[in-house]
Amino acid sequence: MKPWFIVLTWSEFQQAHVVAGHRIAHNIRNGNSGRHGAEAGRESDGLHLTACRGEMATAKAFDLFWSGAVGDFRAGDVGGIIEVRAVNGAGKRLIIHDPIDERGKPWDQPHKPFVLADCYGAPKIVLRGWLFAREAQDRPPAPDAKRNDWWEDPTGKGRWAYFVPHASLHDMDELKALIDAGTLPKGDA
């Protein structure tokens, strides 16, 4: 797997921080809590900064629109076709949730590609690879099922999800080819 290295300009870096600030303020104003057991309140500020950096870098890499989607939790992260999971650290894995969250609401749509963006060296961002959500979510109920080895709760706080190892991610060039061919569905299709 060949990662992509994207360097945000200082203007792009600042824009990502502005959008993160808007997300933080929106969540405080509306009393929103973290999803899937994630930190809430002021402790989540770093999560928003990391997410916005990763989304901005992914949009730049594919030359797609990034709105920042403040307050619109159903909006796609990048260009209406890509979801981004941003982390701070080379060893962190791509996290994919079930298609329906703990509240019974739609979450990680099976047909969407999810990109792992490592923002540890920001403004240099590493796009490590990607996976369709369905590739992680396709797990029969048997304990020895193909993807049960990705189903984990590493924090021990009831935050179960699929933690996809780097070796199982697709090359970024493959996603670029799918986008260029126009074969990815847009929106909730």
Summary of the structure (lengths in Angstrom):
residues: 189
radius of gyration: 15.9
end to end distance: 28.3
largest distance: 49.5
contacts: 552
relative contact order: 0.17
helix: 34%
strand: 20%
